[in-house]
Structures are given as structure tokens and as C-alpha cells.
């Protein structure tokens, strides 16, 4: 998450972390809000508290 190009290019999967025009469907948003498929890795890990609305904003 150090550059726009890196975010749009994605990581090992090649999937962009941001979906243009669909922010609430973006993998990054889904991961940090935990509104994703159960087989996704949890970010932050379950042993940590969920991010607050202020942290997500």
C-alpha cells in the first residue's frame, strides 16, 4: 500500500485491491471491515479487535 500503482496492480493474486466506482466491493474494504467470504484471511487477525469506523475512514 505504498503507491497507487501497487494498489491497482494488486499482489500475488494480481487482483486490484480497489474496485473503481465500487469502493464497498473492493477487496481492501471487504478485508478491513470483515465483510468477505469466510475463506479469506482475516485482517486484522481475529485475536485483535476489529478496526474502528474512524480507523477505516
C-alpha positions, 0 to 999 in steps of 0.5 A: 500500500505504498503507491497507487500503482501497487494498489491497482496492480494488486499482489500475488493474486494480481487482483486490484485491491480497489474496485473503481466506482465500487469502493464497498466491493473492493477487496481492501474494504471487504478485508478491513471491515470483515465483510468477505467470504469466510475463506479469506484471511482475516485482517486484522487477525481475529485475536485483535479487535476489529478496526474502528469506523474512524480507523477505516475512514 
